[in-house]
Amino acid sequence: MNQNVPSWIDLHLHSTASDGELSPADLVAAVAAAGVKVMALTDHDSVAGLAPARTACAVLGLQLVNGVEISCRREALDVHVVGLGIDPDHPALTEHLGVQMARRAARAQVINTRLVKEGIPDLLEAASAGAPQGIPARPHFARALVAAGVCKDEKDAFGKYLALGKPAYVKMDWPGLEEAIGWIREAGGVAVLAHPHRYKLTRTKLDLLLRHFRDAGGSAVEVAVANQEATSVQQLADFCSRYGLHASKGSDYHGPSMRWVQPGKMPPLPSRCQPVWSLLGIQEPNN
């Protein structure tokens, strides 16, 4: 069973700058209310929320870690890599993230076309209205499907149309894992493999992924994510010890509609782990 507990640090959070439900300022307020002292905003392929989040953190007394979550691929597997401590104004990173958003815009067009072929009205404008930079991701289409009365809730929308193997699922031509890690390192950041337990890999394949990640320049693994099973936390901690990787933790909070995920609540890191925040110069509080 999972063992979510409150934490002083949360290094995986999303705002409306990607697919989160709260504005950066409202997210910071929710994180502060949860008792978190240090947070990373890690929006998908976007750093647009960092400036307003930084302002809100200054008002509420939180420490903000500049972050981003980059979509990439290792062989046939789509994976996410979180960059912590990045320079959000680094020219090369800005250019690469612009290309990522162009990929997302092209995918949105294809998703909409496939939904129309399923007899659903054109939802591109509705999905785009609440999306960052007017570029909707699958959650935005899910909300539009619910608002249009096509689906009863977002889970239903994914189950019928948007999940892998469903009519409007579109596989992305993401950059390779090595490229994503390189972008993060070039921008002065620490590369963290996000939520590896969600990739549903066998132990052997997970071992290969983590070894590849380390050899490509990755520094840490998300060992503890909200609602993660204790056995998975321990397994990932073992892999970190084996490959000399640091450990991170974060809720992966997207907003209040996901009631089973709360900011600042996730399993504790096993004591044998080397925490990633030590690479960021962040001191753990004494109490």
Helices and strands as residue ranges (DSSP letters): E 5-6, E 9-13, H 24-33, E 38-41, H 50-60, E 63-74, E 77-84, H 91-117, H 124-129, G 132-134, H 138-147, H 154-157, I 158-162, H 177-186, E 190-193, G 196-199, H 203-215, E 220-225, H 230-243, E 246-250, E 265-266, G 276-278
